[in-house]
């Protein structure tokens, strides 16, 4: 992924704060020779203090042999994306029809070493961490190996600890455009008010310092 200086996060806090509110992504695993990568959509719980994300998948999932052959994976999250028409991006001295259309988006890519978790007690602990993230209000019984209601179901899944070894993040929101163009785009996003336009506008204004 290309990250221009004007699209790079201002600091680690920026991408960590964004990732804290985005816990669904795609896990890319190198496929067998001659085959494309496996790309698995999944929920995950990211733990900045431990430097890892945790998740689980069904035991019959076909990616397990590839994952065990090469545990170096990429967890990718993308959101707050919008299409920006060309006239919105035209500088004041350029005809509107000469403006270049583009996409705005935020993304974080976590390079990870995957650790498969098969021990029942460790799987239960991993599941409880995930549920605690998604259901902080509670309401579900805790998983425990050999105990109802979930103990007997643990054999049907395998856990994954994704140890983060590198991060690439990008916030592509008109960072190289002039202040006048950024202001125009912010107004147009507000007027259009389509899906994700408000989030994109917030990124643009926050990163431009407006």
Secondary structure, 3 states (H helix, E strand, C coil): CCCCHHHCCCCHHHHHHHHHCCCEEEEEECCCCCCCCEEEEEECEEECCCCEEEEEEECCCCCHHHHHHCCEEEEEEEEEEEEECHHHHCCCCCCHHHCCCEEEEEEEEEEEEEEEECCHHHHHHHHHHHHHHHCCCCCCCCCCCCCCCCHHHHHHEEEEEEEEEEEEEEEECCCCCCHHHHHHHHHHHHHHCCCCHHHHHHHHHHHHCC
